[in-house]
Amino acid sequence: MAPECCKAPLLEGRGTKGCATPAQTLGNIVVSIVGTGVLGLPYAFRTAGWLAGSLGVAGAGAATFYCMLLLLDCRDKLREEELEEGQRQGQQDEERRHGSYTYGDLGERCFGPIGRYFTEAIIILCQTGGTVAYLVFIGQNISSVFPGSVRVSPATVVLAFLLPAEVALSFVRSLSALAPFSILADACTALAVAAVVKEDLALLAGQSAFDGGRSAFAGLWGVPFACGVAVFCFEGFCLTLALEASMADRARFRPVLLQAIAGVSAVYVGFGVCGYLAYGDATKDIVTLNLPSTWSTAAIKVVLCVALALTFAVMMHPIHEIVEARLFGAGGWWARRRGDTAGAGARGDAVERAALQLSRVAVVTALAGVACFVPAFGEFAAFVGSTVCALLSFVLPALFHLRVVGPAAGAWARAVDCGFLIFGVLFAAHGLYTAFSRP
């Protein structure tokens, strides 16, 4: 099952009919999109230039919105086909009337089981990239809080402090119990953004914003980097169908989605420009590291990192969900190993629960190990955004749209789909090349 509730806690408990108002849906969209990536935008603007970075963020927002609409078009087309099939068979069940699909469902309807497996694999990689970025972010910020005489590396923070806490949180299997931490993390992110903007404005008030080497266009190769960070910042793409299904009036989802994407894009541009103009070439890959070493800024960093450490378990939920379905679900590895799962008895059930918890510990430990080898948050965010996020946000929607709607669409619509498909593949290839060619 695709992870359609990975970062939208207000979706918990929604039925297929949906009962969310436009205001609630707008809040869900913002919660699902905004994450730690926003704090890496000033560094992306430093790499690309303030004008090129602004255009990159605006372009990423527009492309994300358009590709979200492609998913909705695919869902509408499949729903029409199911309704027609139901009418021919004299059936009108609830599922056909409401047409609820996950991202994985679209993959399977378009390309069979292989399509579902590939889509879910991309979702896992995207979520994995986000969770590792959380660990890197927390490790670097907590490491910066310690005084200069105490040298604590980010890897030590991850392994000694974060890993035990995240292993313990992985035993909590109820998403509703974890969901409030996601809202807390977004509130703390807003607090950190406000603190950074306050410091930016104080610095800009005493200097000329365009002095000191602040450039509008810093070079051609910086643009893909900024675009990769921007794509990474638009998290929650796989939630599009679930967010739309949660509305009482689905016809109003598209204008609500446009308002949310436009508003978030404007905030991203303003935050990135202010951060770069304030610090110039001294802008760090996590802009909170540019804040002065005071008790107030240290407290902001700690509160932000604690909230992110708690919401890490929410981010891990879809990964655990897919892994456990493949290992312990019907036809999974564990079921084949045990043979007759129904007659295993209480002892076999206890062993299965222990194996399930062990799988969660193993996944969390593996991600913590990966985070220890990530050198910089900004470069990692750009890599994830330009590879798996690009595949999830651009390539798959265009591919699904060509498959489902393409035969009935006009030549211009098919050309746009092909353009997004080619762009997404080339963008991902460039991200891989950049990552592996770096010394």
C-alpha positions as CSV (number, residue, x, y, z in Angstrom):
1,M,0.0,0.0,0.0
2,A,1.4,3.4,-1.0
3,P,2.1,5.8,1.8
4,E,-0.7,8.3,1.4
5,C,-0.6,9.7,4.9
6,C,3.1,10.1,5.5
7,K,3.1,13.8,6.3
8,A,-0.5,15.0,6.5
9,P,-1.6,14.1,10.0
10,L,-5.0,15.8,9.6
11,L,-5.9,13.1,7.0
12,E,-5.9,10.4,9.8
13,G,-9.3,8.8,10.0
14,R,-10.8,10.3,6.8
15,G,-13.2,8.2,4.9
16,T,-13.5,7.8,1.2
17,K,-16.2,10.4,0.9
18,G,-14.0,13.1,2.5
19,C,-15.2,15.8,4.9
20,A,-12.4,18.3,4.9
21,T,-13.2,22.0,4.2
22,P,-11.1,24.1,1.8
23,A,-9.4,25.7,4.8
24,Q,-8.5,22.3,6.3
25,T,-7.3,21.0,3.0
26,L,-5.1,24.1,2.5
27,G,-3.6,23.4,5.9
28,N,-3.0,19.8,5.0
29,I,-1.2,20.8,1.8
30,V,1.1,23.2,3.6
31,V,1.9,20.7,6.3
32,S,2.6,18.0,3.7
33,I,4.9,20.3,1.6
34,V,6.9,22.4,4.0
35,G,9.9,20.6,5.7
36,T,13.5,21.1,6.6
37,G,14.5,21.7,3.0
38,V,13.4,25.3,3.3
39,L,16.4,26.0,5.6
40,G,18.7,25.0,2.8
41,L,17.3,27.5,0.2
42,P,19.6,30.4,1.0
43,Y,22.6,28.2,0.3
44,A,21.0,27.1,-3.0
45,F,20.5,30.8,-3.8
46,R,24.2,31.4,-3.0
47,T,25.1,28.7,-5.5
48,A,22.9,29.9,-8.3
49,G,22.4,33.6,-7.6
50,W,19.4,35.3,-6.1
51,L,17.6,35.8,-9.5
52,A,18.4,32.4,-10.9
53,G,17.4,30.8,-7.6
54,S,14.1,32.6,-7.5
55,L,13.3,31.5,-11.0
56,G,14.3,27.9,-10.1
57,V,12.0,27.8,-7.1
58,A,9.1,29.4,-9.0
59,G,9.7,27.0,-11.9
60,A,9.8,24.0,-9.5
61,G,6.6,25.1,-7.9
62,A,4.8,25.6,-11.2
63,A,6.0,22.2,-12.5
64,T,5.0,20.5,-9.3
65,F,1.5,22.0,-9.5
66,Y,1.1,21.0,-13.1
67,C,2.2,17.4,-12.5
68,M,-0.1,17.1,-9.5
69,L,-2.9,18.0,-11.9
70,L,-1.7,15.2,-14.2
71,L,-2.2,12.7,-11.4
72,L,-5.8,14.0,-10.8
73,D,-6.5,13.7,-14.5
74,C,-5.4,10.1,-14.5
75,R,-7.5,9.4,-11.5
76,D,-10.6,11.0,-13.1
77,K,-10.1,9.0,-16.3
78,L,-9.8,5.7,-14.4
79,R,-12.8,6.6,-12.4
80,E,-14.8,7.2,-15.5
81,E,-13.7,3.9,-16.9
82,E,-14.7,2.1,-13.7
83,L,-18.1,3.8,-13.6
84,E,-18.8,2.8,-17.2
85,E,-17.7,-0.8,-16.5
86,G,-19.9,-0.8,-13.3
87,Q,-22.9,0.5,-15.3
88,R,-22.4,-2.3,-17.9
89,Q,-22.3,-4.8,-15.1
90,G,-25.2,-3.2,-13.1
91,Q,-22.9,-2.3,-10.2
92,Q,-22.6,1.1,-8.5
93,D,-20.4,0.5,-5.4
94,E,-19.0,3.2,-3.1
95,E,-15.4,2.8,-4.3
96,R,-16.4,3.3,-8.0
97,R,-18.4,6.4,-7.1
98,H,-15.6,8.0,-5.2
99,G,-12.6,6.7,-7.2
100,S,-10.1,6.5,-4.4
101,Y,-6.6,5.7,-5.6
102,T,-3.1,5.7,-4.2
103,Y,0.1,6.5,-6.1
104,G,0.9,2.8,-6.2
105,D,-2.6,2.0,-7.5
106,L,-2.0,4.3,-10.5
107,G,1.3,2.5,-11.1
108,E,-0.4,-0.9,-11.1
109,R,-3.3,0.3,-13.3
110,C,-0.9,1.6,-15.9
111,F,1.9,-1.0,-15.9
112,G,0.7,-4.0,-13.8
113,P,2.4,-5.3,-10.7
114,I,5.8,-4.1,-12.0
115,G,4.4,-0.6,-12.1
116,R,3.3,-0.8,-8.5
117,Y,6.6,-2.2,-7.3
118,F,8.6,0.5,-9.2
119,T,6.4,3.3,-7.9
120,E,6.6,2.1,-4.3
121,A,10.4,1.7,-4.7
122,I,10.6,5.3,-5.8
123,I,8.4,6.4,-2.9
124,I,10.6,4.5,-0.4
125,L,13.8,6.1,-1.9
126,C,12.2,9.5,-1.7
127,Q,11.1,9.0,1.9
128,T,14.5,7.5,2.8
129,G,16.2,10.6,1.4
130,G,14.0,12.8,3.5
131,T,14.6,10.9,6.7
132,V,18.3,10.8,6.2
133,A,18.2,14.6,5.6
134,Y,16.4,14.9,8.9
135,L,19.2,13.1,10.7
136,V,21.9,15.1,8.9
137,F,20.1,18.3,9.7
138,I,19.7,17.4,13.4
139,G,23.3,16.2,13.7
140,Q,24.8,19.3,12.3
141,N,22.6,21.7,14.3
142,I,23.1,19.9,17.6
143,S,26.8,19.7,17.0
144,S,26.9,23.5,16.5
145,V,25.2,24.1,19.8
146,F,28.1,22.7,21.9
147,P,30.8,25.2,22.9
148,G,34.0,25.3,20.9
149,S,36.0,23.6,23.6
150,V,33.7,20.5,23.3
151,R,34.1,18.8,20.0
152,V,31.1,16.7,19.2
153,S,30.8,15.5,15.6
154,P,27.4,15.2,13.8
155,A,27.9,11.5,13.4
156,T,28.3,11.2,17.2
157,V,25.1,13.0,17.7
158,V,23.3,10.7,15.3
159,L,24.6,7.4,16.7
160,A,24.8,8.3,20.5
161,F,21.7,10.4,20.9
162,L,19.3,10.0,17.9
163,L,19.6,6.3,17.1
164,P,18.4,5.0,20.6
165,A,15.5,7.5,20.6
166,E,14.4,6.7,17.0
167,V,14.6,2.9,17.7
168,A,12.4,3.4,20.7
169,L,9.9,5.5,18.7
170,S,9.9,2.9,15.9
171,F,8.0,0.5,18.2
172,V,5.0,2.9,18.2
173,R,2.9,1.6,15.3
174,S,-0.1,4.0,15.5
175,L,0.2,6.8,13.1
176,S,-2.4,8.8,15.0
177,A,-0.2,8.7,18.1
178,L,2.7,10.1,16.1
179,A,0.9,12.6,13.9
180,P,0.9,15.5,16.4
181,F,4.7,15.5,16.3
182,S,4.5,16.3,12.6
183,I,2.5,19.5,13.3
184,L,4.9,20.4,16.2
185,A,7.8,20.0,13.8
186,D,6.2,22.3,11.2
187,A,5.5,24.9,14.0
188,C,9.1,24.8,15.1
189,T,10.2,25.1,11.5
190,A,8.1,28.2,11.2
191,L,9.7,29.5,14.4
192,A,13.2,28.9,13.0
193,V,12.3,30.6,9.7
194,A,11.0,33.6,11.6
195,A,14.2,33.8,13.7
196,V,16.3,33.6,10.6
197,V,14.3,36.3,8.8
198,K,14.5,38.5,11.8
199,E,18.3,38.2,11.8
200,D,18.4,38.6,8.0
201,L,16.5,41.9,8.2
202,A,18.7,43.2,11.0
203,L,21.8,42.5,8.9
204,L,20.3,44.0,5.7
205,A,19.3,47.2,7.5
206,G,22.9,48.0,8.1
207,Q,24.3,47.2,4.7
208,S,23.6,47.4,1.0
209,A,22.0,44.2,0.0
210,F,23.7,44.0,-3.3
211,D,27.2,44.7,-2.1
212,G,29.8,42.1,-1.1
213,G,29.5,39.8,-4.2
214,R,25.8,39.1,-4.1
215,S,25.1,38.1,-7.7
216,A,21.9,37.6,-9.6
217,F,23.3,34.8,-11.7
218,A,26.3,32.9,-10.2
219,G,26.9,30.5,-13.0
220,L,25.1,27.9,-15.2
221,W,26.0,24.9,-13.1
222,G,24.5,26.4,-10.0
223,V,21.0,26.5,-11.5
224,P,20.4,22.6,-11.5
225,F,21.7,22.6,-7.9
226,A,19.2,25.2,-6.8
227,C,16.4,23.5,-8.8
228,G,17.3,20.2,-7.0
229,V,17.0,21.8,-3.6
230,A,13.7,23.5,-4.7
231,V,12.2,20.1,-5.8
232,F,13.3,18.6,-2.5
233,C,11.5,21.4,-0.7
234,F,8.1,20.5,-2.3
235,E,7.7,17.4,-0.2
236,G,4.5,15.3,0.0
237,F,3.9,14.9,-3.7
238,C,2.5,11.4,-3.3
239,L,-0.2,12.8,-1.0
240,T,-1.9,14.6,-3.9
241,L,-4.6,11.9,-4.4
242,A,-5.3,11.5,-0.7
243,L,-5.5,15.2,-0.1
244,E,-8.0,15.6,-2.9
245,A,-10.0,12.6,-1.7
246,S,-10.2,14.1,1.8
247,M,-12.3,17.1,0.6
248,A,-16.0,17.2,1.0
249,D,-16.2,19.2,-2.3
250,R,-13.5,17.7,-4.5
251,A,-14.3,20.2,-7.3
252,R,-12.7,23.0,-5.2
253,F,-9.4,21.1,-4.7
254,R,-7.6,22.5,-7.7
255,P,-7.9,26.2,-6.8
256,V,-7.0,25.3,-3.2
257,L,-3.9,23.5,-4.4
258,L,-3.0,26.5,-6.6
259,Q,-3.3,28.8,-3.6
260,A,-1.1,26.6,-1.5
261,I,1.6,26.0,-4.1
262,A,1.7,29.8,-5.0
263,G,1.9,30.8,-1.4
264,V,4.6,28.3,-0.4
265,S,6.6,29.3,-3.5
266,A,6.4,33.0,-2.6
267,V,7.6,32.2,0.9
268,Y,10.4,30.0,-0.4
269,V,11.6,32.8,-2.8
270,G,11.5,35.5,-0.1
271,F,13.3,33.4,2.5
272,G,16.0,32.3,0.1
273,V,16.6,35.8,-1.2
274,C,16.8,37.3,2.3
275,G,19.1,34.6,3.6
276,Y,21.5,34.9,0.7
277,L,21.5,38.7,0.6
278,A,22.1,38.8,4.4
279,Y,25.1,36.4,4.5
280,G,26.4,36.4,0.9
281,D,29.2,33.9,0.3
282,A,29.3,33.1,4.0
283,T,25.8,31.4,3.7
284,K,26.0,27.9,5.0
285,D,24.1,24.8,3.7
286,I,21.8,25.0,6.8
287,V,21.1,28.7,7.3
288,T,20.4,28.3,11.0
289,L,24.2,27.6,11.4
290,N,24.7,31.3,10.4
291,L,22.8,32.5,13.4
292,P,24.9,34.1,16.2
293,S,26.0,31.9,19.0
294,T,23.6,33.1,21.7
295,W,21.4,31.3,24.2
296,S,18.2,32.2,22.2
297,T,19.4,30.9,18.9
298,A,20.8,27.7,20.6
299,A,17.4,27.2,22.2
300,I,15.7,27.6,18.8
301,K,18.0,25.0,17.3
302,V,17.4,22.5,20.1
303,V,13.6,22.9,20.0
304,L,13.6,22.5,16.2
305,C,15.8,19.4,16.4
306,V,13.8,17.8,19.2
307,A,10.6,18.3,17.1
308,L,12.2,16.9,14.0
309,A,13.5,13.9,16.0
310,L,10.0,13.2,17.1
311,T,8.5,13.6,13.6
312,F,11.2,11.3,12.2
313,A,9.0,8.4,13.3
314,V,6.1,9.8,11.2
315,M,8.4,10.1,8.2
316,M,9.5,6.5,8.8
317,H,5.9,5.2,8.8
318,P,5.4,4.7,5.1
319,I,8.8,3.0,4.8
320,H,7.9,0.6,7.5
321,E,4.5,0.0,6.0
322,I,5.8,-1.0,2.6
323,V,8.8,-3.0,3.9
324,E,6.5,-4.9,6.3
325,A,3.9,-5.6,3.6
326,R,6.6,-7.1,1.4
327,L,8.2,-9.1,4.3
328,F,5.2,-10.1,6.5
329,G,2.2,-9.6,4.3
330,A,0.3,-12.3,2.4
331,G,2.8,-13.9,0.0
332,G,5.7,-12.1,1.6
333,W,9.0,-13.6,2.6
334,W,8.0,-14.5,6.2
335,A,4.7,-16.1,5.0
336,R,6.6,-18.3,2.6
337,R,9.2,-19.2,5.2
338,R,6.6,-20.3,7.7
339,G,4.4,-22.1,5.3
340,D,1.0,-22.3,7.0
341,T,0.7,-18.9,8.8
342,A,-2.7,-19.7,10.1
343,G,-1.6,-22.7,12.1
344,A,1.6,-21.3,13.6
345,G,0.1,-20.8,17.1
346,A,0.9,-18.2,19.8
347,R,4.6,-18.9,19.7
348,G,4.8,-18.4,16.0
349,D,2.9,-15.1,16.4
350,A,5.3,-13.9,19.0
351,V,8.3,-14.8,16.8
352,E,6.6,-12.9,13.9
353,R,6.1,-9.8,16.1
354,A,9.7,-9.9,17.3
355,A,10.9,-10.3,13.7
356,L,8.7,-7.3,12.7
357,Q,10.2,-5.1,15.4
358,L,13.6,-6.3,14.5
359,S,13.0,-5.2,10.9
360,R,12.1,-1.7,12.1
361,V,15.3,-1.5,14.2
362,A,17.4,-2.7,11.2
363,V,15.9,0.0,8.9
364,V,16.3,2.8,11.4
365,T,19.9,1.7,12.1
366,A,20.8,1.5,8.4
367,L,19.5,5.0,7.8
368,A,21.4,6.3,10.8
369,G,24.6,4.7,9.3
370,V,24.0,6.4,6.0
371,A,23.5,9.8,7.6
372,C,26.9,9.5,9.3
373,F,28.5,9.5,5.8
374,V,26.6,12.4,4.3
375,P,29.1,15.3,4.2
376,A,26.7,18.2,3.8
377,F,22.9,18.8,4.1
378,G,22.6,21.1,1.1
379,E,24.4,18.9,-1.4
380,F,22.4,15.8,-0.2
381,A,19.1,17.7,-0.5
382,A,20.0,18.7,-4.0
383,F,20.9,15.1,-4.9
384,V,17.7,13.7,-3.5
385,G,15.6,16.4,-5.1
386,S,17.2,16.1,-8.6
387,T,17.0,12.3,-8.7
388,V,14.3,10.3,-6.9
389,C,12.1,13.4,-6.2
390,A,12.3,14.4,-9.9
391,L,11.3,10.9,-10.8
392,L,8.4,10.9,-8.4
393,S,7.2,14.5,-9.2
394,F,7.8,14.7,-13.0
395,V,8.6,11.4,-14.7
396,L,5.9,9.2,-13.2
397,P,3.0,11.6,-13.5
398,A,3.9,12.3,-17.1
399,L,4.3,8.6,-17.9
400,F,1.0,7.8,-16.2
401,H,-0.8,10.6,-18.0
402,L,0.5,9.4,-21.4
403,R,-0.6,5.9,-20.6
404,V,-4.1,6.7,-19.3
405,V,-5.1,10.0,-20.9
406,G,-2.7,10.3,-23.8
407,P,-4.7,8.4,-26.4
408,A,-7.6,10.8,-26.0
409,A,-5.6,13.9,-25.4
410,G,-4.5,16.4,-28.0
411,A,-1.1,16.6,-29.7
412,W,-0.1,19.6,-27.5
413,A,-0.9,17.8,-24.3
414,R,1.1,14.7,-25.3
415,A,4.0,17.0,-26.3
416,V,4.0,18.6,-22.8
417,D,3.9,15.2,-21.2
418,C,6.8,14.0,-23.3
419,G,8.6,17.3,-22.4
420,F,8.2,16.7,-18.7
421,L,9.2,13.0,-19.1
422,I,12.4,13.9,-20.9
423,F,13.2,16.8,-18.6
424,G,12.7,14.6,-15.5
425,V,14.9,11.8,-16.8
426,L,17.7,14.3,-17.9
427,F,17.4,16.1,-14.6
428,A,17.8,12.8,-12.6
429,A,20.7,11.8,-14.9
430,H,22.4,15.1,-14.2
431,G,21.9,14.7,-10.5
432,L,23.5,11.2,-10.6
433,Y,26.4,12.4,-12.7
434,T,27.1,15.3,-10.4
435,A,27.0,13.2,-7.3
436,F,29.4,10.5,-8.7
437,S,31.7,12.8,-10.5
438,R,32.4,14.9,-7.4
439,P,35.8,14.1,-6.0
